[in-house]
Amino acid sequence: MTKVRLSLFQIWNMCCGLFGVQIVWGLQNGNTSRIFQTLGADVNELAILWIAAPATGLLVQPIIGHFSDKTWGPLGRRRPYLLYGSILTAAALFLMPHATTVWSASVMLWLLSASINVAMEPFRAFVADSLPEEQRTTGFAMQVFFIGTGAVFASALPWVLTHGFGVSGVAAPGVLPQSVRVAFYVGGVGLLIAVLWTVFTTRENPPEMIDAEAPTHVPSTAEGAAVLLKSGVLWTIGGLVVGALAALGHWGREIYLLAAVSSGFGVAQLMAIWLRRRGHVSLGVLEIVEDILHMPKVLRQLAVVQFFTWFGLFAMWIYTTPAVTTRHYHTTDPSSVAYNQGADWVGILFAGYNGVAALVALLLPFLAARIGRPACHAFCLALGALGFVGFVQIDDPKLLWLPIVGIGCAWASIMSAPYAMLSCAAPPRKMGVYMGIHNLFLVIPQLIAATVLGPVVGRLFKGEAILALGLAAAAFALAAVSALAIRDTGDRQP
């Protein structure tokens, strides 16, 4: 059985749920630093407080991808995770603006990040499962359209509520403005409506339509087992050494998380080898470590690009609000009118880059068909680097929409091109888990950024958050150069 081409309306329905998913990310990215600062967090603490988002993605996304590959029921393979993940996320959205301390806000961020990762991860595999190769670039571009429009809605929502509906945008010290609270409530409702639309207006291809030649797992060969054993030992010992050095040197507590991730990954590899040698055919979630060993070459090349890309993005999400409020509005007081005006303007700017992305995404399939997806991706990333340079150089906040155009072009490609390239290289029966593994290369740089950005901004940059956006520019430039080395197996697909 072969996959049939879908109409644009069918692709529209399939991707619509990402409008709601991106409302959540838009609210989180645009307001988390604001919430933490309102509750008393220092700017130098923001990076470690944000660590919840990448840490949960590191665990949740490959696991959900693994299980969704093996799921089949009345709602299909991916849609059960879309449905139940969105319900949990809506509940977390309703609760987060009621946090009264930095600690409780951090806990809410962990819950919100875990839930939205459950709902988001299967969307990428859903498109790859349903569309023939020649339509996948279009499918992922359509996803970016909904991602962009959802983020525009979410990013602008507090400002619109304040200036359009008279909802208060200022509150007493230590209290979130009512506009932020209402924005989170509206976001929860919007998420549920959008995801329910996708769940109940689409259907999934049955298992027999998945490529019969793709194995359900890749057994370890003797050579592969030796590589996995060596890798497991090195990762385990490396994590223990880093943890010990952190304890002896009284390093920041975020180092312990990186050490735990390293050792945990190493132990997982050793357990996989041990179970295989005892004759186990199925390893459950431990199959993920074997899948990492056998990942497609395109995914390895994308890993380098994504490292620099998402390091830069994480710096942007953390530091744009304190950078703009300090540099352009000349205040560090979260309870001041000037700070809240600056924070609302950042929301509008974030809406702007997502709006640009929504429009540019519709043009990317045509450009990629002519110059190739890697070159197209590199070009867009270079525009993003120029955008971050603009943030550092421009003094008038009203002119910050100019660099936002470059960042929006980069965001359009970031949200589509890597997934289109991977979908043509990953085994169909492993599409979910490889989409999840790909997302490891998104969250690992964010974990590293959360570890190093605090000390860099606090000590090297003397608390000047605007310089973190200069660092983001350098990261995007390196990502653009790295993208040119990708060899896309499905290049020039429309």
N, C-alpha and C positions, 0 to 999 in steps of 0.2 A: 504494500500500500504506500502511496506517495502523498505528500501533503499538498493540498490544493491552495491556490492563491486566494487570499481573502480580500474583500472589498475594503476601501478606506473607512467605511462606516464600521465594519467589524473590527478593524484595527483600532479605531477610535474607542469603541466600547471596551476593548481589551486593556487599553492604556488609561482609561478615564480614572481608575482608582488611584493612580499616582498623583492626581490633582490633590486628593485628600492626604495622601502620604506626605507630599511636599509641604502642605500647610503645616504639618507637625514639625518637619525639619526647619521650615522658615521661622516658625515661632520660637523653636529652640535656638537656632543660630542667631536670631536677631535679638533675643531677650534674655538669654541665660546669663551673660555677663552683667546685664542690667539688674537682674534679680539678685545675683550674688553681691554686687556692689551696694545695692539698696539695703541688703541685710547685713552689711558691714565688712565684706571681704575686701582686702587690699588688692590693688592691681597686680602685685607680684604673686598673689595666690591664685589668680584666675586660671592659669594653665593647669595646675594640679587638680583644681576643682572640676575642670572640664574633662578630666581623664575618664569619667564614667562613660561618655559617649563612645570613644574608640575601644575601651576595654570590653564593653558588652558586645559590640560588633565583632570583636575578635573571637569571642566564644559562640555567639548566637548564630551568626550568618552561615559558617560552614556546617554547623550541626543541623540547622533548619534545611539547608540545601541537601544534605545527606538524607534526611528523613523524607523530604518532599519527593526526592527521586524514587523512593520506595513506597510511596503512598498511592493508593487508588481506592476511591469510595464514591458515594453518591455525588459529591461535589468535585470529583476529579482528583488531580495530583497536587496542584498548587493552590487552588481556591480555598480549601479549608484553612490554610495558614493565613491567607489574606483576610478571611472573615474573622477568625478568632484573634488574630494579632491586632486588627483594627479595634475590636471591642476593648481589649486590654489597654491599648494606647489611648482611646478616648477617656477611659477612666483615669489614667495617669494625667492626662491634660487637665481634667476637671480638678484634680488634687494639687498639682504643682503650684499654682499661684497662691495657694493657702499656706505655703511654707512660711514659717515665722523665724527660722534661724538658718544660718549657712549650712549647718549639718543636715537639717531636714530638707532643704532645697537640694543638697547633694544626693540624698537618698531618692528624692523624687526624680532627679535627673537619671539616676541608675534605672529606675523602674520605667521611665518614659523611653529611654534608649533601648532597653531590652525589648519592650513591647513593639516599638516601631520597627526594629530590625526583624522581628518575626513577620510583620506585615509586609515589609518592603522586599526582603531577599527573594521571594519566589516570583516577583514581577518580571525580573530579567529572564529567568528560565521559562516563564510562561510564554513570552514572546518567541524565544528560541524554539520551544516545543511546538508552537502553533504555526509558525511561518516558514515557508521554504526559504532557502538561503538568499535567493534573489530579492526577497522582500524584507530581510532583516534590518538592513540599514534604514529603510523607511520606518519599520516598526520601532526601532530604538529612537529614531528622530521624533516620532510621534510621542513617545514617552517623554522626551525632553520638552516637547511643547506643553504637556500637562504638568511636568515638573516645574517649568518656568512660570506658567500661569498660577499654579498653586502657591509657589513661593512669592510671587508678586502680591497675591491676595493676602498671604500671611504677614509678609514684611510690612506692608502698608497699613495693615489693619489697626494697630494702636493709633497711628496718626489719623486715619480716617474716622475712627470712633471719637477722637478728641475734636477734630476740626469740622467734621461733618455731622456728628450726632450729639455734640456737647458733652460727651463723657469725659470726666476729669482725667487729665494727664499728669497731674501733680498730686503728691500725697505727703503726709508727715514723714519725718525721718524714720527709716526702718520699715516703712509700709509701701507695698507696691501700689502704683496708681491704678485706679479703677479701670482705665482703658486697657491695661495689660491683662487684668483678670478677665474682663469680658472677651478680649481677643482669644484667650485660651478656651473659654467656653464655646465661642463660635467655631473655633478650630476643631474641637471635638465633634461637634455636630456635622461640620463639613466633611471631616474624615469619614464618618460612618456612611453618609449619603453617597459619597463618591465610590467607596470600596464596594458597598452593596450594589451599586449600579453595575460595576464590573463583574461581580460574583454571579449576579442573576441575569445578565444579558449575554454571557459568553458560555462557551463549552470548551472542553479540552479534548485533544486527540486521545483515543484509547491506547493502551500500552502496546498493542500490536502494530501501531503506526510508528513507534520508536524504532530506530535502526536496530534490526535483529543481529547485526554483526558486532554491535558494541557489547562487551562483556559486562556483567553486573559488578565484577570487581577484577582487579588486576593482581593475580597472585604474585608473591615475591619470588623472583628467580634467585639462584644462589648469589649472583652478582648484586642484584638489587637488595637482597637481605644483608649482604656485607656492607653496602653503602648505608642502609638504614641503621644498622648496628653502630657503625662508626659515627654517623650523624647523631644518633641518640645519645651516645656517650659524650660527644663534644658539647651538645646543647645542654645536657644535664650538668656536666662539670662547669661549663661556662656560667650558667645561671647561679650555681652555688658559689663560685669564685666572686662574681659580681656582688651577690648578696653579702658575702663575708667582708669584702672591701667596703661596701656601703656601711656596714655596721661598725667596722674599725675606724672609718673616716668620718662617721656621723654625717653621711650624705643625706640628701633629701629623701623623704619617705617614698616618693614616686619611683626611685631606683629599685625599691624592693618589689614593686609590681612587675617591672621589666625582668628582674631576676627570676621571679616566680613563673612568668610566662615562658622564659627560656627553659628553665628546668622542667616545667610541666610538659612542654613540647618534646623534650628529650625523653622523659619517662614514657610518654605515649608511644614514641617510636620503639623503645625497648620492649614495651608490653606487646606491641603488634608483632614483633619478631618472636617473642616468647610463645604467643598463642599460635602463630603459624607453625612453629617447630613442634608444637604439641598436636598438630593435625586439625586445627580449627579452620573450617571453610569460610565461615562468616565471622568478622571481627566487630560487627556493629559500628559504632561511631569511630572506632579506631581505624577503620578502613580509610578514613580521611588522611591519615599520615602516609599511607601507601599511595593514595591519589596525589598527594603533594610530590612524592618521589617521581611519579610518572606524569606530571603535568605537561601539557603541550608546550612546545618551544615558544609559541607566541605569548603564552602566559608568563613565561620567564622573562621575555623581553619587556612585556608590559609592566612587570613588577618594578623595574628600574624607573620607568616613566612615572608610574603611580607614586613611588616613594617621594620624589621631588614635588609632584603635583599636590599631593595631599598634605605634605608638610606646609607648603605655602598656603593652602586653603585653611588649614587649622589655625595658622597665624592670623589670617584675615578674620575668621569668625571670632576668635578670642579678643583681638586687639583693636578692631575697627572702632567700636564704641568708645573705649577710653582714648584712642588716638584722636578721633574727631572731636570729642568733647573737650579734650585738653588743648589740642593744637588750634582748633578752629573756633571753639566756643569759650576757651580760656577758663575752664572750671574743672575741678575734680570732686565737687560736692554733689553726690547723687540726688540729694533732696532739693537742689536749686532748680529754678526755672530754666536757666541756661543749659544745665546738664540734660534735663528732660527734652528740651528742644533739640539738642544735639543728638540724643539717643533716638528721637523720633525721625530725625533727618537720616540717620544711619539706616533705619528701617525703610525709608523711601529709597535710599541708594541700593539697598539689598533687593528691594522690589525691582529697581531699575535693571540691575544686572540679570536678574531672572527673567524680566520682560524681554530684554535683548536676546537672551538665550532661547526663549520660546519662539521668537521670530527667526533667528539665525538657524535654529535646528531644522527648519523646513527647507533651508537652502543647502545644508551640508551634504545631503545625498548626491546632489548634482555636482558639487565641487569635488567630493570624494571620488565620484565616478570618473572624473577627468584627471586628477593628479594622484589618486590613490589615497586610501584612508590614513596611512602613517604620515604622509606629507601634509595632508589636510589638518590632521591633529597637531602636528608640529607648528604649523602656521597659526592656528588658533591659540595655542599655548604661548607663542611669542607675543601675540596681541595682549594676552593676559599679563605677561611680564611688564609690558609697557604701561598697562593700566595701573599696576602697583607702583611703578615709578612715578606716575602722575599723582597718586595720593601723597607721596613724599614731597613732591615739588610744588604742588598747587596750594596757595594760601587761602583763597576765597572758597568757603564751603559751597557756595552756589555753583561753582564750576566743577565740583567733584563728579558731576554726571559724565564728564568727558572720559576720565579713566574707567568709569563704570562700563562704558561701551566695550572696551577691550576685554575687561574681565567677563562680561556677558558672553562674548564670542568664545572665550576659552571654556566657560562653563557649559555652553551648548555642546561642545565637542567632548569634554570630559564625561558628560552624562550619556554619550551615545557611542562615540567611536570605539573605545576599548571593548565595550560589550558586543558590538557588532563583529569586531575582529575575533574575539574569543568564541563567540557562538559558532563561527565557521570552523574552528579548530578543535573544540571540545567534543568528546564522544557523546552522542545524543542521550544515552542512558545515564551519563554522568553530568548532564548539563547543570543540574541544581547544585551539586557539590562543587563543581569547578567555578560556577558563579560565586559561590560562597568563599572558595579559596582565593579567587581573585579579590574579593573584598578584604581578605586578610592583608593584602598589599595596600589597601586603603587605610586600614586602621592601625597597622604597625607604625607607619610614619607619624600618625597622629599621637600614638603613645610616646614615641620618641620626642615629638614636638612638645607634648605636655610635660615631659621630663626636663628638657633643656631650655625651653623658652622662658620659663620663670626666672632662672638665674641669669640668662642672657639679657633679658629686658631689665631686670632689677639691678644687675651689677655692671655688665658691659655697656648697656644703653642708658644707664642711670635713670631708669624708670620712664624713659621716653618711648611710649607705646608706638608712636608713628614709625620708629625705626624698624619695628617688627614687620611692617608692611614692605619696607625696603628689602628685608630678608626674604619675604615672600616673592618679591620680584626676581631675586637671584635664583630661588628654587624653581620658579616657572621657566626661567631661561634654560636651566639645566635639563628640565623635563622636555622642553622643545627639542633640544639637541639629541636627547636620548630617543625621542620618538622616531627620528629619522632612521634609526637602526632596526626598527621592527620590520620583519618579513611577514606580511599579511597573507595567509593562505587563501583568503577569499577576496583579495584586493580587486577593486574596480567593480564591485557589485553595486547595482543601483539601490 
